[in-house]
Amino acid sequence: MKLSRRKFLQASAATGGVVLAGCAGRKPETSAMTEAQAKPKSPGQGEWKPSTCQGCTTWCPVEVLVQDGRVVKVRGNQRSKSNHGYVCPRGHLSIGQMYDPDRIKVPMKRTNPKKGRGVDPKFVPISWDEALETVAEKMMELRRAGEPEKFMLMRGRYTYCRDVLYDAVPKIFGSPNNISHSALCAEAEKFGAYYTEGYWDYRDYDLENTKYVLLFGGDPLASNRQVPNAIHQWGKVMDQATIAVVDPRFSASASKAHEWLPVIPGQDGALAVAMAHVILTQGLWSREFVGDFQDGQNRFKAGQSVDEGLFDEKLTNGVVKWWNLELKDRTPEWAAGLCGIPAEQIVRVASGLAKAAPNCMVWMAPGAAMQPRGAYAAFAAHALNGLVGSVDSEGGTLQKMKAPYEHIPLYGDKFKPYIDEIAAKGGKHKKIDQRGTLEFPALASGKSGGGVVTNRAADGILNADPYDIKVAVGYWNNFTFSCTGAERWEKAMEKIPFFVHITTNPAEMTQYADIVLPAAFHKFERWGFVPSKFNRYSYISLQQPVVKPLWDVRIDETEISWLLAEKLKEKGFPNLYDYFHNEMVDLETGQKPTNSQEFALFTVKYMTQNMWDPAKNKDGDKFSGWSEFLAAGLWQSSQYPFKMNWGKWKTETKKFEFYSETLKKALTEHAEKNKATVDGVMEAAQYVARGEQAFIPHYEPPKIHGDEKEFPFVFIDNKNRLNREARSANLPNFHEFTKVGPGDVSHQDALKINPADARILGLKDGDTVKVISPVAEMTVTVALWEGVRPGTVNKSYGQGHWAYGKVAAADYHAAKPRGGNNNEILVADYDRLSGSTARHAVTRVKIVKA
């Protein structure tokens, strides 16, 4: 039957009448035949309120549009000189997380004593009073037994109110075991900056004025730590500068680069020292920064040693010693055979970088550093900045301006009265993560055991080394998902007798909890603040409750700490409560907190006083008081001055160190502490270097798990640009738009494999395969992609949840994962000098058709 237009409209009208009959007579405002009308560009009436995004560690200042008590839109803080008033896609996903129906809404307790993956905890709702009463009693059992060290506090993402829950609670209670997630992120990349220029932190980069960008294992357009600024500036950078990207994966940044160097995984260090060789042999080093031969003649010749006395160094230490010990034989031809980059490209990029100096930068990122032995790759790559004089220079790598927030009292006379004899004794015990042992130097900021070895804590728990953990609290963390060798954490969590998880969603770690406490969502429901920096400004950005909490939730770091302290006081241990009550006063009124909400607010005001109090503020934005600061939501420093640290580096020599006396001192002290030699430390920590080579940037051969004959592919991990640290996987939008990642496919957890390798294996797009490593396997879907180096396979991190919610997991109730978790097949290994988890160039795999 042919349907005329007239009959079609009659039928449509009739159908519309039937539908509207159930809608209180409401008539449609438009139909398919109504002429489209322009809609207002504004999202509507509402109030923009400042807060902070924590979708990654950029920690962008944002503004939140609130309409009728509901969050409807997010944008960058319009005052921000760092993100220019923009946020990246992660910032917008937070609204879906806030209103996720799978959020934990009330406290819960476990009723099934058995623990394990796929075991139903049989959680039942309870009151906050019952939950905290149970937690406090378990903690007091440890103090009564004289073993408070068996309490463990595990921290994931945080605001800088972390001082309260992460530091004050375990210290006053009597435990040394506050374990941060930090070593899972990027501590190895800090190693290079610290042992050259005495700066243990992430660097800033002057994209505005740069002429050459050399990225080592970084993708700033998609992942940490300057994403909005990089996106905003990258067009300008492409116009004015040369961009070279070292990465076995064709990243978003590589797609916008002039040079792609698809390095063989684990060989970044070989490439870096070969580039240093080129710069010196071609005479392209910075005379202003490094110095020169006394007669002006370049004596850096391949294979030939140089008399140190012939070179007058200026602001650096040990350039000739570095040449003699390492660089003289590290030719581009030597490196080409190891790293898979043609010698001519090595020469071209190295010389191009140096010729653009000092307006150039070597951007050192986790991809090149978080490998077994990755500290020395970070050391070598960052040393290139010293060779060309781009450190602290216009267009180069920068440190940061001070953001002088105030810590709560954690030491000294104000703190001592709250530490009783039990706490003092318990706090002296060794930490559960093995830091500072011979094998795990963890040399953060030059101190033996100064860093954390997060992933090693699982082994400490499993082996009861140096003792067993009986009570643990974790917040904003999910170590059973986010740590390599993830199964170890599952077993460790099964072993802990009593575990409390403070979380927004029922994550994998939550499944092992005895008590679950629902956390306020970081961006919209809580008080907090974070310091950060980029684009030559440091800043303090506030988090504040822009809407009323959606459920019966509390702020993890402050409110829950206060409520727990009240319960401990009822049970005869008032120290923690007294500390909070006496020390965290409102600095405007002098009022002491009387409840958890006041405590949360007063803590933020206390710690940020140096920004909002005119009598305290010495730099940057000026405010008349707290109210004005609260309305702005953001304090910004003055602009970073170039060459601020030249001649006064915080190293042992006060110079930029190619031969690192700072590292020599740290390794020597660590060796003496463990009754060993430096060579003994290097052997125990599984590095190849011996003697003085340990104190210079040098090539360390990669240590990759799995025999190449059995496991022919090196597995490459990267972070999808929509991955809010694996916390966005319960959103449909995450899966719909996964394709924004190069090579990724919507609604698939794609294993990207080069077509040349796929032909050998007989694979095609869409095939289901098993990815098998020496420790585990996962099932995923093949995506053929030319953007991954042959001999490697790549999968974005963020999927593979067997918990977290109905969207993240294929079957939440049956603990069936959706896709694969990279951390299950990656072997648990470390860069032991920094304590970092090795996430890159660590594991080989084989691919089998499922």
C-alpha positions in Angstrom: 0.0 0.0 0.0 1.3 3.4 -1.0 1.1 6.0 1.9 0.4 9.5 0.7 1.9 12.5 2.6 -1.6 13.5 3.6 -2.5 10.1 5.1 1.0 10.0 6.8 0.3 13.3 8.5 -3.2 12.1 9.5 -1.8 8.9 11.0 0.9 10.8 12.8 -1.6 13.1 14.4 -3.8 10.2 15.4 -0.9 8.4 17.0 0.2 11.6 18.7 -3.3 11.9 20.3 -3.0 8.4 21.7 0.4 9.1 23.2 -0.7 12.4 24.7 -3.7 10.9 26.3 -1.4 9.6 29.0 0.4 12.9 29.5 -2.3 15.2 31.1 -3.2 16.7 27.8 0.2 18.3 27.2 0.5 19.2 23.5 3.8 18.9 21.6 5.7 22.1 21.1 7.2 20.9 17.9 6.8 18.1 15.4 8.8 16.8 12.6 7.0 19.2 10.3 7.6 22.3 12.5 10.2 24.8 11.3 13.3 24.6 13.4 13.7 27.5 15.8 17.0 28.8 17.0 17.6 28.0 20.7 19.4 30.3 23.1 23.2 29.7 23.3 23.2 30.1 27.1 22.6 26.9 29.1 19.9 28.8 31.0 19.7 30.6 34.3 21.9 29.4 37.2 25.0 30.3 39.2 28.6 29.5 38.3 30.5 28.3 41.4 34.2 27.7 41.5 35.7 24.3 42.4 38.5 22.0 41.2 38.6 19.0 38.8 40.6 16.0 39.8 40.1 13.8 36.8 43.9 13.7 36.5 46.8 15.4 38.3 46.5 18.6 36.3 43.9 19.6 39.0 42.3 22.3 36.9 40.5 25.2 38.5 36.9 25.0 37.2 33.5 26.6 37.5 30.3 24.7 37.9 26.9 25.8 36.7 24.2 25.0 39.3 20.6 25.2 38.3 17.9 24.4 40.9 20.4 22.7 43.1 21.8 20.5 40.4 25.1 20.5 38.5 24.4 20.9 34.8 27.7 22.2 33.2 31.4 22.5 33.9 34.0 24.9 32.4 37.4 26.1 33.3 37.7 28.8 35.9 37.5 32.0 33.8 40.2 33.6 35.9 42.7 30.9 35.3 46.0 31.8 33.7 46.9 28.1 33.5 44.0 26.4 31.8 42.8 29.6 30.1 39.2 28.9 31.2 39.0 25.4 29.6 38.8 21.9 30.8 39.5 18.7 28.8 36.9 16.0 28.1 37.5 14.4 31.5 36.2 17.5 33.2 32.8 17.1 31.6 32.5 13.4 32.5 32.4 14.3 36.2 28.7 15.3 36.0 27.8 11.7 35.0 29.9 10.4 37.9 28.2 12.7 40.4 24.7 11.4 39.4 25.8 7.8 38.8 22.9 5.6 40.1 25.5 3.0 41.2 27.1 5.3 43.8 27.2 4.0 47.3 24.5 5.9 49.1 24.7 4.9 52.8 27.2 3.1 55.1 27.2 -0.7 54.7 28.6 -3.7 56.6 29.6 -7.1 55.3 27.6 -10.1 56.5 29.4 -12.8 54.6 32.8 -13.5 56.3 34.2 -15.2 53.3 36.2 -12.9 51.0 37.4 -13.3 47.4 36.8 -12.3 43.8 33.2 -13.1 42.9 32.2 -13.7 46.5 29.0 -11.8 47.4 29.9 -9.7 50.5 26.2 -9.5 51.3 26.4 -5.9 52.3 23.6 -4.5 54.4 22.9 -0.8 55.1 23.8 0.5 58.6 23.9 3.9 60.2 27.0 6.1 60.4 27.0 5.7 64.1 27.1 1.9 63.9 29.8 2.0 61.2 32.1 4.3 63.0 31.5 2.5 66.3 32.7 -0.7 64.7 35.8 0.9 63.1 36.8 2.6 66.4 36.4 -0.6 68.3 38.6 -2.5 65.9 41.3 0.2 66.1 41.1 0.3 69.9 41.7 -3.5 70.0 45.1 -2.8 68.5 46.0 -0.2 71.0 44.9 -2.4 73.9 47.2 -5.1 72.6 50.0 -2.6 72.2 50.3 -3.1 68.5 49.0 0.1 66.8 51.6 -0.4 64.0 49.3 -3.1 62.6 46.9 -0.4 61.5 47.3 0.7 57.9 46.0 3.8 56.0 46.0 3.6 52.2 45.5 6.7 50.2 44.5 7.0 46.6 43.7 10.4 44.9 43.5 13.2 47.5 43.2 16.9 48.2 45.8 18.6 50.3 43.5 18.1 53.3 45.2 14.7 53.1 47.3 15.9 56.1 44.3 15.0 58.3 43.5 11.5 57.4 46.7 10.4 55.8 49.2 11.9 58.3 47.5 12.9 61.6 45.3 9.8 62.1 48.1 7.1 61.8 50.7 9.2 63.5 48.6 10.0 66.6 47.2 6.5 66.6 50.7 5.0 66.5 51.2 3.5 63.1 54.0 4.2 60.5 51.8 2.7 57.8 50.4 5.5 55.8 50.7 4.2 52.3 50.2 6.6 49.4 49.4 5.7 45.8 52.1 8.0 44.5 54.5 5.4 43.3 51.8 4.1 40.9 51.8 7.4 39.0 55.2 8.8 38.2 57.8 9.0 40.9 60.5 7.7 38.5 60.1 10.7 36.2 61.0 13.0 39.2 64.2 11.1 39.7 65.9 12.8 36.7 65.0 16.3 37.8 66.1 15.8 41.4 69.5 14.2 40.8 70.4 16.9 38.2 68.8 20.1 39.7 67.6 19.1 43.2 63.9 19.3 42.3 61.6 16.4 43.3 58.4 17.3 41.5 56.7 17.4 38.2 58.1 20.1 35.9 56.3 23.0 34.2 57.0 23.7 30.5 56.9 27.1 28.7 55.0 26.1 25.6 54.2 29.8 24.9 57.8 30.5 23.9 59.3 27.2 22.8 60.9 26.5 19.5 61.5 22.7 19.9 59.6 20.1 21.9 61.1 16.7 22.4 58.6 14.4 24.2 60.0 11.3 25.9 57.1 8.9 26.5 54.5 11.7 27.0 51.2 12.7 25.5 50.3 16.0 26.9 47.3 16.4 24.6 45.6 13.4 26.2 47.1 12.7 29.6 48.9 14.2 32.6 49.8 16.9 33.5 48.9 20.0 31.5 46.1 18.8 29.2 43.9 22.0 28.8 47.0 24.2 28.5 48.6 21.8 26.0 45.4 21.6 23.9 45.0 25.4 24.0 48.7 26.0 23.1 49.5 23.2 20.7 48.4 24.9 17.5 50.7 27.8 18.3 53.5 25.3 19.2 53.0 23.5 15.8 53.4 26.8 14.0 56.4 28.2 15.8 58.3 25.0 16.9 59.4 21.6 15.8 57.7 18.7 17.7 59.4 15.3 18.1 57.7 12.5 20.0 59.5 9.4 21.3 56.8 6.7 21.8 56.3 3.2 20.4 52.6 4.2 20.1 51.3 6.9 17.7 49.8 9.0 20.4 47.6 12.1 20.0 50.7 14.2 20.4 52.6 12.2 17.9 49.8 12.7 15.4 50.5 16.5 15.7 54.3 16.1 15.6 56.9 16.8 12.9 59.0 13.8 14.0 57.8 10.4 15.4 60.4 8.2 16.9 58.7 4.8 17.5 61.3 3.6 20.0 61.6 -0.1 20.9 60.1 -0.2 24.4 62.7 0.0 27.2 65.3 1.6 25.0 64.6 5.3 25.8 67.8 5.6 27.7 69.9 4.5 24.8 68.2 7.1 22.6 68.8 9.8 25.2 72.5 9.2 25.7 73.1 9.0 22.0 71.5 12.4 21.6 73.8 13.7 24.3 76.7 12.2 22.3 75.5 14.1 19.1 75.1 17.4 20.9 78.6 17.2 22.3 80.4 15.9 19.2 78.7 18.5 17.1 79.7 21.3 19.5 76.1 22.3 20.1 76.0 22.4 23.9 75.2 25.7 25.7 78.4 27.6 26.4 76.4 30.0 28.6 75.1 27.3 30.8 77.7 24.4 30.6 80.9 26.2 29.8 83.6 25.5 27.2 87.1 24.2 26.5 89.7 26.7 27.5 91.0 27.1 24.0 87.6 26.9 22.4 88.5 23.7 20.5 85.9 20.9 20.7 87.6 17.8 22.0 84.5 15.6 22.2 85.4 13.0 19.6 83.7 9.6 19.4 85.6 7.0 21.4 88.2 9.4 22.8 88.5 10.4 26.4 89.0 14.1 27.4 91.2 15.7 30.0 88.8 17.2 32.6 91.3 20.0 33.3 90.9 21.4 29.8 87.2 22.3 30.2 85.9 25.2 32.3 82.4 24.4 33.6 80.1 27.2 34.6 76.7 26.2 36.0 77.0 22.4 35.6 79.0 19.7 37.3 80.8 16.8 35.6 80.1 17.1 31.9 83.5 15.8 30.9 83.4 13.0 33.5 80.0 12.1 32.0 81.5 12.0 28.6 84.4 9.8 29.7 82.4 7.4 31.7 79.4 7.0 29.4 78.9 9.2 26.3 82.1 8.8 24.3 81.0 5.4 22.9 77.3 6.1 22.7 77.1 6.9 19.0 73.9 7.2 17.0 74.8 4.0 15.2 75.2 2.2 18.5 71.8 3.4 19.7 70.1 2.7 16.4 70.8 -1.0 16.8 69.1 -1.0 20.3 66.3 1.5 20.1 65.2 0.9 16.5 65.5 4.6 15.5 67.7 5.3 12.4 71.0 7.0 13.2 70.2 9.8 10.9 67.0 10.6 12.7 68.7 10.6 16.0 71.2 13.1 14.7 68.5 15.2 13.1 66.4 15.5 16.2 69.3 16.0 18.6 70.9 18.7 16.5 67.5 20.3 15.9 66.8 20.5 19.6 70.2 22.0 20.3 70.0 24.5 17.5 66.7 25.8 18.9 68.3 26.2 22.4 67.7 27.7 24.8 64.1 28.0 23.7 63.5 24.2 23.7 62.5 21.5 26.0 62.9 17.8 26.7 59.6 16.8 28.2 60.3 13.7 30.4 57.1 11.7 31.1 56.1 8.3 32.7 56.3 6.3 29.5 60.1 6.6 29.4 60.6 6.5 33.2 58.3 4.0 34.8 60.2 1.0 33.6 62.4 -1.4 35.5 65.6 0.7 35.7 63.7 3.6 34.4 65.2 6.1 36.8 68.3 6.3 34.6 66.3 6.9 31.4 64.6 9.8 33.2 68.1 11.0 34.4 69.5 10.8 30.8 66.5 12.5 29.2 66.4 15.4 31.6 70.1 15.9 31.4 69.6 16.9 27.8 67.9 20.0 29.1 71.1 20.9 31.0 73.3 20.3 27.9 71.4 22.8 25.8 70.7 25.3 28.6 67.0 25.0 28.4 66.5 24.5 32.2 64.7 27.4 33.7 64.9 29.1 30.3 62.4 30.8 28.1 60.7 28.1 26.1 62.2 25.4 28.3 61.6 23.3 31.4 60.7 25.1 34.6 60.2 24.5 38.3 57.4 26.4 40.0 56.5 29.4 42.0 55.7 28.8 45.6 52.1 28.2 46.6 52.7 28.7 50.3 49.7 26.8 51.8 50.1 25.9 55.5 50.4 22.3 56.7 48.5 21.4 59.8 50.8 20.9 62.8 52.4 17.5 62.4 55.7 18.0 64.2 57.2 20.1 67.0 55.8 21.4 70.2 52.2 21.7 69.0 52.1 18.1 67.9 54.0 16.3 70.7 51.4 16.5 73.4 49.1 14.3 71.3 51.6 11.5 70.9 51.4 9.1 73.8 53.8 6.3 74.7 52.0 3.7 72.7 51.9 5.9 69.6 55.6 6.8 70.0 56.6 3.2 70.2 54.3 2.1 67.3 55.4 4.8 65.0 59.0 3.6 65.1 58.3 0.3 63.5 59.3 -0.4 59.8 56.7 0.3 57.1 54.9 -2.4 55.4 56.0 -1.4 51.9 59.7 -2.3 52.4 60.9 1.2 51.6 64.5 1.9 52.6 65.5 -1.8 52.6 68.6 -2.7 50.6 66.5 -3.8 47.6 64.2 -0.8 47.7 66.1 2.4 48.2 63.1 4.7 47.2 65.4 7.7 47.2 62.7 10.5 47.0 64.3 13.8 47.7 67.7 12.2 48.3 66.6 10.2 51.4 66.8 6.5 51.8 63.2 5.3 52.1 62.0 8.8 51.5 59.6 7.6 48.9 56.8 5.1 48.9 56.8 1.6 47.2 53.1 1.4 47.0 52.7 -1.9 45.1 55.2 -3.7 47.4 52.8 -3.3 50.3 50.8 -6.2 49.0 53.8 -8.5 49.4 54.4 -7.1 52.9 50.8 -8.0 53.8 50.9 -11.4 52.3 54.3 -12.3 53.9 53.6 -10.5 57.2 56.9 -8.7 56.6 57.8 -7.0 58.9 54.5 -7.9 60.7 50.9 -8.6 59.9 48.3 -5.9 59.2 45.1 -6.4 61.2 43.1 -3.3 60.5 43.2 -1.2 57.3 41.4 1.8 55.9 41.5 2.8 52.3 40.2 6.0 50.7 39.7 7.1 47.1 41.9 4.1 46.1 41.4 0.8 44.3 44.7 -1.0 44.5 43.2 -4.4 43.5 42.6 -2.8 40.1 45.2 -0.1 39.7 48.4 -2.0 40.7 50.3 -4.3 38.4 50.2 -7.9 39.4 46.7 -7.1 40.6 45.9 -10.6 41.8 48.5 -10.1 44.6 46.3 -7.3 46.0 43.2 -9.5 45.8 45.0 -12.1 48.0 46.3 -9.5 50.3 42.9 -8.0 50.8 41.5 -11.5 51.6 44.1 -11.8 54.3 43.4 -8.5 56.1 41.0 -9.4 59.0 39.2 -6.0 59.0 39.1 -3.5 56.1 37.2 -0.2 55.7 36.8 1.3 52.3 35.8 5.0 51.9 34.6 5.3 48.3 32.0 6.8 45.9 31.4 3.6 43.9 31.6 -0.1 44.8 35.1 -0.7 43.3 37.0 -3.9 43.2 38.6 -3.1 46.6 35.2 -2.5 48.1 34.3 -6.1 47.6 36.8 -7.0 50.4 35.5 -4.4 52.8 34.0 -5.2 56.2 32.7 -1.6 56.5 31.9 0.6 53.5 31.7 4.4 54.0 30.1 6.5 51.2 32.4 9.4 50.2 31.4 12.9 49.0 32.1 13.4 45.4 35.3 15.4 45.1 34.3 18.1 42.6 30.9 19.0 43.8 30.1 17.9 47.3 33.2 18.5 49.5 35.7 21.0 51.0 39.3 20.7 49.9 42.0 22.4 48.0 44.9 21.5 45.8 48.1 23.3 44.7 49.3 22.9 41.2 51.1 24.7 38.4 51.4 25.1 34.7 51.9 27.8 32.1 54.3 29.6 34.4 51.8 30.1 37.3 51.4 28.2 40.5 47.9 28.2 42.0 45.8 27.1 44.8 42.3 25.9 43.7 39.5 25.3 46.1 36.9 22.6 46.2 33.7 23.4 47.8 30.2 21.9 48.1 28.5 23.6 45.1 25.4 21.5 45.7 24.0 19.6 48.7 25.3 16.0 48.9 23.1 13.7 46.9 23.2 10.8 49.4 24.2 10.2 53.0 27.8 10.8 52.3 30.7 12.4 54.2 34.0 14.0 53.2 36.7 11.4 53.4 39.7 13.3 54.7 38.1 15.6 57.2 34.5 14.8 58.2 35.2 11.0 58.6 38.4 11.7 60.5 36.5 13.9 62.9 33.6 11.4 63.4 36.1 8.6 64.0 38.0 10.8 66.5 34.8 11.4 68.4 34.2 7.6 68.7 37.8 6.9 69.8 37.4 9.6 72.5 34.3 7.8 73.8 36.4 4.6 74.0 39.1 6.3 76.1 41.5 7.6 73.5 40.9 11.4 73.2 44.2 12.4 71.6 43.0 12.6 68.1 39.8 14.5 68.9 41.7 16.9 71.2 44.2 17.5 68.4 41.5 18.3 65.9 39.5 20.4 68.3 42.4 22.4 69.7 44.5 23.0 66.6 42.0 23.4 63.7 40.5 26.7 64.8 38.7 29.1 62.5 41.4 31.7 61.9 38.9 34.4 61.2 36.8 34.0 64.4 39.0 31.9 66.7 36.1 29.4 67.0 37.0 25.8 67.7 35.1 23.1 65.6 32.2 21.5 67.3 31.1 19.1 64.5 32.5 17.5 61.4 31.2 20.1 59.0 32.9 22.9 60.9 36.1 20.9 61.1 36.1 20.4 57.3 35.6 24.1 56.6 38.1 25.3 59.3 40.8 22.9 58.0 40.6 24.4 54.5 40.6 28.0 55.9 43.6 27.1 58.1 45.7 25.6 55.4 44.9 28.4 52.8 45.2 31.4 55.1 48.4 32.5 53.4 46.3 33.2 50.3 43.2 34.8 51.6 44.5 36.7 54.7 45.9 40.1 53.5 48.3 40.1 56.5 49.8 36.8 55.3 49.7 37.1 51.5 53.1 38.0 50.2 52.7 37.2 46.5 50.2 36.7 43.7 46.5 37.4 43.8 45.3 39.6 46.7 42.1 39.1 48.6 40.4 41.1 51.3 39.5 37.9 53.2 38.1 34.4 53.1 34.8 35.4 51.5 36.4 37.0 48.5 38.8 34.1 48.1 35.9 31.6 48.4 34.0 33.5 45.7 37.0 33.4 43.4 37.9 29.8 44.2 41.5 30.4 42.9 44.7 32.0 44.0 47.5 32.5 41.4 51.1 33.3 41.9 53.1 35.9 40.1 54.6 34.7 36.8 57.7 32.4 36.9 60.9 34.4 36.2 63.3 32.6 33.8 66.7 31.6 35.1 65.4 31.8 38.7 67.5 28.9 39.8 70.7 29.4 37.7 73.7 29.1 40.0 71.7 28.1 43.1 70.4 24.6 42.4 69.5 22.6 45.5 72.1 20.0 44.8 75.3 19.1 46.6 77.3 21.2 44.3 74.7 24.0 43.8 75.1 23.2 40.1 73.2 21.3 37.5 74.8 17.8 38.0 75.7 15.5 35.1 77.9 13.7 37.6 75.5 13.7 40.5 77.2 14.2 43.8 73.6 14.4 45.2 72.9 10.8 44.0 76.3 9.7 45.2 75.5 10.9 48.7 72.1 9.4 48.7 73.3 6.0 47.5 76.2 6.0 49.9 74.0 6.8 52.9 71.5 4.1 51.8 74.4 1.6 51.5 75.7 2.5 54.9 72.3 2.2 56.5 72.0 -1.3 55.1 75.6 -2.2 55.8 76.5 -2.6 52.2 78.4 -0.9 49.4 77.0 1.2 46.6 77.7 -1.7 44.2 75.8 -4.0 46.6 72.9 -1.6 46.5 72.9 -1.5 42.7 73.0 -5.3 42.5 70.2 -5.8 45.1 68.1 -3.2 43.3 68.7 -5.0 40.0 70.6 -2.3 38.0 73.6 -3.1 35.8 75.8 -0.1 36.6 78.7 -0.4 38.9 81.2 2.1 40.3 81.0 5.7 39.3 78.6 4.9 36.4 75.9 4.7 39.1 76.2 8.5 39.6 75.7 9.6 36.0 72.9 9.4 33.4 73.7 6.2 31.6 72.2 3.4 29.5 70.6 0.5 31.4 69.5 -2.4 29.3 65.7 -3.1 29.7 64.4 -5.8 32.0 61.3 -7.2 30.4 59.5 -10.2 31.8 58.8 -13.1 29.5 61.0 -15.1 27.1 60.9 -13.5 23.7 60.4 -16.8 21.9 57.3 -17.7 23.9 56.0 -14.1 24.4 57.0 -12.3 21.2 55.2 -9.0 21.8 56.0 -6.2 24.3 52.8 -4.9 25.9 52.3 -1.1 25.8 50.0 0.5 28.3 48.5 4.0 27.9 45.7 6.0 29.4 42.6 6.7 27.4 41.9 10.4 27.3 38.5 9.9 28.7 39.8 7.8 31.6 39.4 9.7 34.9 42.0 7.5 36.5 39.8 4.4 35.7 36.8 6.1 37.5 34.8 7.0 34.4 34.3 3.4 33.2 30.8 3.2 34.7 29.5 5.9 32.3 27.9 5.0 29.0 29.6 8.1 27.4 33.0 6.7 28.3 32.4 3.6 26.1 30.6 5.5 23.4 33.5 8.0 22.9 36.4 5.7 23.6 37.2 6.1 19.9 38.7 9.5 20.6 41.8 7.7 21.6 44.1 7.0 18.6 43.3 3.5 17.3 40.6 2.8 19.9 37.1 1.7 19.0 33.8 2.6 20.7 32.2 -0.1 22.9 35.3 -2.3 22.6 38.3 -2.9 24.7 40.6 -2.9 21.7 44.0 -4.6 21.5 45.8 -2.6 18.9 48.2 -4.6 16.8 50.2 -3.6 13.7 48.7 -5.1 10.5 52.0 -6.7 9.6 52.0 -8.7 12.8 48.3 -9.5 12.4 48.9 -11.0 9.0 51.5 -13.4 10.5 49.1 -14.4 13.2 46.1 -14.7 10.9 44.1 -12.0 12.7 41.7 -9.4 11.4 39.7 -6.5 12.8 37.2 -7.6 15.4 38.7 -11.0 16.2 38.5 -12.0 19.8 41.9 -13.0 21.3 43.5 -14.0 24.5 46.4 -11.8 25.6 48.7 -14.1 27.7 51.6 -12.9 29.8 53.8 -14.8 32.2 51.4 -14.1 35.0 47.8 -13.9 33.7 45.6 -13.6 30.6 42.7 -11.5 29.4 40.2 -11.7 26.5 39.9 -8.6 24.3 39.0 -7.6 20.7 41.6 -7.0 17.9 41.9 -3.6 16.3 44.4 -3.4 13.4 46.3 -0.1 13.6 49.5 1.1 11.9 50.2 3.4 14.9 51.8 0.7 17.0 55.3 -0.4 16.4 55.6 -4.0 15.0 56.6 -6.4 17.7 54.4 -4.5 20.3 50.7 -4.5 21.1 48.9 -1.7 22.8 45.7 -1.4 24.9 44.4 1.6 26.7 44.0 1.3 30.5 40.6 1.9 32.1 38.5 -1.1 31.2 38.4 -4.5 32.7 36.4 -3.8 35.8 34.7 -6.7 37.4 33.1 -4.4 40.0 32.4 -0.6 40.2 28.9 -0.7 38.6 26.5 -2.1 36.1 28.2 -0.3 33.1 31.8 -0.8 34.1 31.4 -4.5 34.6 29.9 -6.9 32.1 28.1 -8.6 35.0 28.7 -6.8 38.3 26.9 -9.5 40.4 28.8 -12.3 38.8 32.1 -10.3 39.0 32.5 -10.7 35.2 34.8 -8.0 33.7 34.0 -5.8 30.8 37.2 -6.0 28.7 40.5 -6.6 30.3 42.5 -4.9 33.1 46.0 -4.2 31.9 47.3 -4.5 35.5 46.3 -8.2 35.7 48.7 -9.2 32.9 51.5 -6.8 33.8 54.1 -8.3 36.0 54.6 -6.5 39.4 58.1 -5.0 39.1 59.6 -1.7 40.1 62.1 1.0 39.4 63.6 0.4 42.8 65.7 3.6 43.1 62.5 5.7 43.0 60.0 3.1 44.3 57.9 3.5 41.2 55.7 0.7 39.8 57.0 -0.3 36.4 54.0 0.1 34.0 56.0 0.4 30.8 58.4 -2.0 29.0 57.9 -4.5 31.7 56.0 -7.5 30.3 55.9 -9.6 27.1 52.8 -11.3 25.9 51.6 -13.8 23.3 48.4 -13.5 21.3 46.1 -16.5 20.8 42.8 -16.5 18.9 40.0 -17.2 21.3 
